[in-house]
Amino acid sequence: MAGRAAKPPRFYFNLRSPYNFFALHDLEREHPGLLDRVEWRPFWEPDETSTELLDAAGGQFPYTPMSRAKQFYILRDVRRLAAERGLALTWPADRATWWEPAHLTWFLAVDAGLGREWVARAGRARWLEGRDICDPATVVELAVEIGLDADAVAAATDSGQLRERGVAALLDVHRDGVFGVPFFVNGSEPYWGLDRVAGFAASFGDAAPAAPAARPAEAELAAVGAGRTTDMSHAGGCG
């Protein structure tokens, strides 16, 4: 009896998380070729429609309450990490969190051969320009900049086909036991967090160099952990 085919290395990314943004920055700088060797898979907090579809398919999404103390810690930590990388972050103001527009647009970008370009553009918009990527109009504007069709992007959340692809992606999250980002899998080994990027790179046999605060304002907390969230905003692989 033939054995199961090995799953390819996987990178679960998210457009909300600053740690995911830093992980991509570090990989592009230290291991750019590695990003061509992995499957990119989106991870986001589903809206009501996606949650219902996910439940019907037998999946669950790993919501985890975040304490206020952890939110304050993350804000300080993110500032330190940005300074170490020479990045001038601008905290985004999410007026109404809705992650489907940006993440379903990723499937359109993949179809156009622009998946990585979309992740990079959305990341710069959110973390360097302070743009609200929960705003569908902003998502359309950014998507057009990289060459996507405005009408298709505007209709993404109403597309049954894209919703199905989104639920399939969220089922992968469920099956792979992903609970936060950045999250990498190589073979049977999972790697969670910014401080596991070097370890993930080393698992390919590549040389892996080690990855190299005032009290936050109230308004900044919304960008980190208001409402339901996951452990996507934690830097490391321990709780």
N, C-alpha and C positions, 0 to 999 in steps of 0.2 A: 504494500500500500504506500503510495507516494506521500511524502510529508507535505505539510502546508508550506506554501511559498512564503519566504521571509518578507515581512513588511518593510518598506523603505524607511529611511530615517525621516522623522517628522518634526516640524517646527510649528507649534501652535502660537499664533500671533494675535494681538488685539490692538485696536486703534485707540483705545481709551487710556491704556496704562503708560505712565512715564517710564517704568522699568523696561517695558517692551521696546520703547523708543530708544533707550540707552543700549539695550542688547543689540538692536539692529545697528546702531552707531558703532559699537565695538566690533561686531562681526564684519561690517563693511570695511573697517579699518584694519583689523588684525587677520581676518580669515575670509576675504571676499569670495573666494572660490567655493567655500563651504555652502553658501546660500544657494548655489546652483545644484548642490548634491542632495538637497532635502526637499520633501514635500511641504509646501506652505499650506497650513490649515487655519481657518479663522476661528476665533473664540470670542463670543460676545454675550452680553446679558440679553436674553430674548424678550421681546415684547409679548403682550397677551396672546396675539395670534400665533406667534412662533411657539410659545409655551404650550398652547393647546395642541398644536400639531406634534410637538415633541412628546408630550404626555401620551397622545394617541399612538405614537410609534414605540412606546415603551421606554423612553429615555427620561432622564432628569438632569436639571442643570444645578451645579454646585454653589448655590447661594450661601454666603457666610456673613453673619453680622460683623460689622467693623466698629470697634469702640472709638470713642472720641479721642482717647489718648493715642490710639494707633494712628488716627488721621493726622494728629499733630506731629507724631514721629515721622510719618511718611513725608510730610511737607518739608521738614528739616532735612531728612535724608536725601530727598530729591534735589534740594538746593545744593547739598554737598556734592552729590554725584554729577550734577550739571557743571559745577565749578571745576571739578577735576577734569572734565572733558572740554572745558573752554566753551561751553554752550550757554547762551543767554536765554533761559527759559522765560516764556510769558504764560502765566497761568491762565488757562481757558475758563470762560464763564459758560457753563452748560445751563441754558435757560430751562430746557425741558428735555431730560435725558431720554433719547430714543436712538439706539445703536443700529437698528436695522438699515436705515438709508446708507450709511457708510459701509457697513459690512456686506450687505447684499450687492452693493456696487462693485465690490471686489470680484464677484463672479463675472460680471460684465467685463471688468478689466482683464481677468484671466482669459476670457474668450477672445479678447482683442490682443492678447500677448502683452498686456500692460499691468499684470498683477503686481509685480514688485514696484513699478512706477506709482501705482495707486497707493500702496502702503506707505511709500516714501513721501508722496505729496500730502496725504492725509496727516501723516505724523508731523511733518514740518508745519502744516497749517495749525494743528492743535497745539504743539509744544513750543514752536518758535514764533508763531504769529498770533497766538491766542484766539484762533478762530473756533467757532462753535460747530463742530462736525456732526452734531445731532440735528442741526437745522437742515432740512432737505434742500433748501435753496443754496446753502453754502456747499453742500455735497455736489449739487449739479454744477455749480461754478468751478469747483476744484476739478471735477471729473472732466469737464470740457477742456480745461487747461492741458490735460495729458492726452486728449484726443478722443474721448468717449462721446457718445451721442447723448445730447441733452435730454431728448424725449425718453430714451430708454432708461436713463438714470432716474429721471423724475417719476417714472412709472414702476421702478424696481420693487417697491413695497407692495404694489398691487398685482405683481406678477406671480401667478400660481407656480410657474416653473421655477422662478428664483426662490420662492418660499420653500419649495420642495428641496432644492439644493441646499438651502440654509439649514433645514431640519436634518438633512443627511450629514452636514458638517457638525451640527450639534450632537448628533448621535455618535459621531467619531469622538467628540469630547467625552461623552459618557463612557464609551467603550474603552478608551485609552486611560480612563481615570484621571483626566486633566482637571485640576482644581484651581489653577491660577496661571499667570503668564509672566514672563516667557516660559514656555514649557517645551522641552525637547525630548525626543525618544529616539534612541539608536539601538536596534535589536530589541532586547528585553529591558534595557536600562533607561529609566526616565531621569531627566534633569530639570529641576524647577528653579527658576530665579536667575537674576542677573549674575550672581556670583557663581553660577554653574555653567556659564558660557564657556569658560576655558576648559572645564572638564568635558563638556560635550564635544568641543573641538578635538580634545586629546583622544576621545574614544574612536576617532577615525585614524589614529596613528599620526596625526599632524603634531608638530611642535605647537604648544599652546602657552604663549606668554601670559603671565598673570595680568588680570585687569588692573590696570593701574588704580551762624544761623540766628536770626532774630525770630521772635514769636510770630507765627503766621497770622495773617488777618482772617477774620471770620469768613469773609467772602471766598477765600481760597479753599475752604473745606469742601465746598460743593464739587470741586473738580476732582477730589480724591475719593470720597466715600459716602456721599449723601445717599440715603435710601438703601435699597438692596444692592449688595455688591458681592464680590468674590475676593479671594486672596490674590487677585491679579496685581494689587498694588504693593505687595510685599517684595522686598528686594531679594531675599535669600531663600534657601531651601529648608529652613527650620521655622517652627511656628512661633 
